[in-house]
C-alpha cells in the first residue's frame, strides 16, 4: 500500500477501531488523536485547548459558514479556525512522509488533491448504541433513547464541523471511494472488506 487512507465515521460505528486494525494489517502508521498533540506542539497551543476547540464549528453561525473556502488576507481566523488550519498542516505533513491511516478531521478534504483513498464507516443505531454501552461506561445508565440522542448529537457536531470547513456534506457517499456498514460485517469484516477493496484497486 503506497497511499494515505482516510476514514470518516459515524460516532459509535467502530471507525477508530477499524482504522487501528487496518493500519496494523498494512504495517503503516495510524493517526487520530495524535494529530491534536502534533498540532498543539507545532502551533504552540495547549493540547487541551486544541481538544476542546477542534470541533468548534458545531457552534458556528450561518454568517461564518463557508468562510474557509474564501479565505483572504482581510480575514482574521478565530481560534477554532486557527486550530483547523494547524491540523491541516499536520495532516499534509504526515501524508508527505508516506502511507498511513488518518481518522476524521476532514482529512479526506485536506488531502483531496493528494490521491488519498477515502473510506466512510456507518452503522445502524442499535449497533451504535450497543458499542457505546461497552465503551462509554459513564453513560451506562442511559436509556436507549438517551443514548441515541447522545449519538445523534455527536454526529451532528461532526457533520457541522465537516460541512463548515469543507463546503461539502459529511457522510455523502459521493465524497468517498468506499462506504462500509460495520453493523453488517463487524469490525474484522470491515477491515477485510477494506483490504479486499485496496487489493483490487492496485490491480
Long-range contacts (C-beta under 8 A, 24 or more apart in sequence): 1-26, 1-28, 1-99, 1-198, 1-202, 2-99, 3-99, 3-115, 3-116, 3-117, 4-94, 4-95, 4-99, 4-100, 4-101, 4-102, 4-107, 4-111, 4-114, 4-115, 4-116, 4-117, 5-99, 5-100, 5-101, 5-102, 5-116, 5-117, 5-118, 5-119, 5-194, 5-198, 6-101, 6-102, 6-103, 6-107, 6-108, 6-111, 6-116, 6-117, 6-118, 6-119, 7-101, 7-102, 7-103, 7-104, 7-119, 7-120, 7-121, 8-104, 8-108, 8-118, 8-119, 8-120, 8-121, 8-162, 8-170, 8-171, 8-175, 8-176, 9-103, 9-104, 9-120, 9-121, 9-122, 10-121, 10-122, 10-123, 10-128, 10-155, 10-158, 10-171, 11-128, 11-132, 11-151, 11-154, 11-155, 11-158, 12-123, 12-127, 12-128, 12-129, 12-131, 12-132, 12-151, 12-154, 13-121, 13-122, 13-123, 13-127, 13-128, 13-131, 13-182, 13-183, 14-121, 14-123, 14-131, 14-182, 14-187, 14-190, 15-103, 15-104, 15-121, 15-182, 16-103, 17-187, 18-121, 18-180, 18-182, 18-187, 18-190, 18-191, 18-194, 19-101, 19-103, 20-101, 21-187, 21-188, 21-191, 22-101, 22-191, 22-194, 22-195, 23-100, 23-101, 25-191, 25-195, 26-99, 26-101, 26-195, 26-198, 28-98, 28-99, 28-100, 28-101, 29-94, 29-100, 29-101, 30-100, 30-101, 30-103, 31-94, 31-100, 31-101, 31-102, 31-103, 32-102, 32-103, 32-104, 35-87, 35-90, 35-91, 35-94, 35-102, 35-105, 36-87, 38-90, 38-94, 39-83, 39-86, 39-87, 39-89, 39-90, 42-86, 42-89, 42-90, 43-82, 43-83, 43-86, 45-83, 45-86, 49-79, 49-83, 50-83, 50-86, 53-79, 53-80, 53-83, 54-80, 54-83, 54-84, 54-87, 54-105, 54-161, 55-157, 55-158, 55-161, 56-80, 56-83, 56-161, 57-84, 57-160, 57-161, 57-164, 57-165, 58-156, 58-157, 58-160, 58-161, 60-160, 60-164, 64-164, 65-163, 65-164, 66-164, 66-167, 68-164, 68-165, 68-167, 69-167, 84-165, 104-158, 106-161, 106-162, 106-165, 106-166, 108-175, 108-176, 109-162, 109-165, 109-166, 109-168, 117-177, 117-178, 117-198, 117-201, 118-175, 118-176, 118-177, 118-178, 119-176, 119-177, 119-178, 119-179, 119-180, 119-194, 120-171, 120-173, 120-175, 120-176, 120-178, 120-179, 120-180, 121-179, 121-180, 121-182, 121-190, 122-171, 122-179, 122-180, 122-181, 122-182, 123-181, 123-182, 123-183, 124-181, 124-183, 125-151, 126-183, 127-182, 127-183, 128-183, 177-201
